[in-house]
Amino acid sequence: MLPYAPGARVVVRDEEWLIRRVDPSSDGGYLLGCGGVSELVRGRSAQFLTQLEEEILVLDPARTELVADTSSHFNSTFLYLEAQLRRSTPNDDQIHLGHRAVMNLVPYQLDPALQALKQPRQRILIADAVGLGKTLEAGILTSELIQRGRGQRILVITLKSMLTQFQKEFWSRFSIPLVRLDSVGLQRVRNSIPSNHNPFNYYDRTIISIDTLKNNLEYRNYLENAWWDIIIIDECHNVAARGNEDGLSRRARLARLLSGRSDTMMLLSATPHDGSARSFASLMSLLDPTAISDPDDYTPEDFHGKGLVVRRFKKDIRDQVSADFQERITEQLKQPASLQEEAAYRALLAIPFTQKGEHRAGKQQELQRVGMQKALFSSPFAALDSTARRIALLQDKPAISGDEQAEVAALEEFAAALREIDAASFSKFQRLV
């Protein structure tokens, strides 16, 4: 009879382990493959050679000692039983933990988790409108997966501007810590581990800017050899394939790579569809490559029955949050532009915008003009900032064409006209005060 058997619990190096595998070793002992049970090593795997360990204590159930509970009203027993129940793994598709987060829970926020838990793999696009709490809904599902033992390793990908907010929401509301990494942090990790180790395995739960990963090809090999229980991509419309692009962008290629590195994937976006059928189909293919057979010709019925998408607007859940969403009252106000603003607008219309070094009348050039118009209608200061960045972009090129030189000259005239707009001639400001 073997002294050690799979399923037995042992104490090695002052920590409790569960034996998963027993193999004979060449030194006459045994090689024990174990999984951590006690708090310090829970979720870890280790191997021990019995001949090298000073002491391996087998926890024999037959030697269990029954100790009387002397606490008032058996409080210690109740607390112990409650702790064991909380550690037990749910085997159904109901919410057990997520609804206890630090938040004013509204029933509709549980729907994405309930829908995902019904699937063999939790892969879902949460596309609720702005303000409905997509981050909270992702946190609820993440909490449920952690409770089920499927959330030990988590990777969150988001924009640099959203790192702090996302990290704060997960910690303050769900007690899920995420280590924030950037290129400097990743390099620091690489410097502290052996050269053949993967830096993405150093921390179990991390949040990283998408631009940090997309801009560095050396991370690709590490990503291809790492595995996470949960991957969350926030503002996922930024990783969709664009209908007017022949190849995939670096963000889209990164998302496609990550889609195969986890069983669970959550995509979050209030604007997942940019009007291009192929663009939205690329997001669906990240969740399920078989969801849409023809990315150029499909209907919502092709993927709605697969539990891949949750999409609600405020009008859809108004009955649950009527007190929070007050009826909006809009009033249109008209204010005539000042002479200085008229001059700036004429200068804007005269700018010969270029594309790839050439000025051609067409949609792309007009889109650039519309973007500048939006900045001008916001404030002359916003337009001046956009103009300065456009000029810097053109002048930083190694070689600048004649058309681009003409655009720079027109942009400088536009900037000069903008500087003539002061508080007295800023019509929106005058209407406000």
Summary of the structure (lengths in Angstrom):
residues: 433
radius of gyration: 29.2
end to end distance: 90.1
largest distance: 98.0
contacts: 1187
relative contact order: 0.07
helix: 43%
strand: 15%
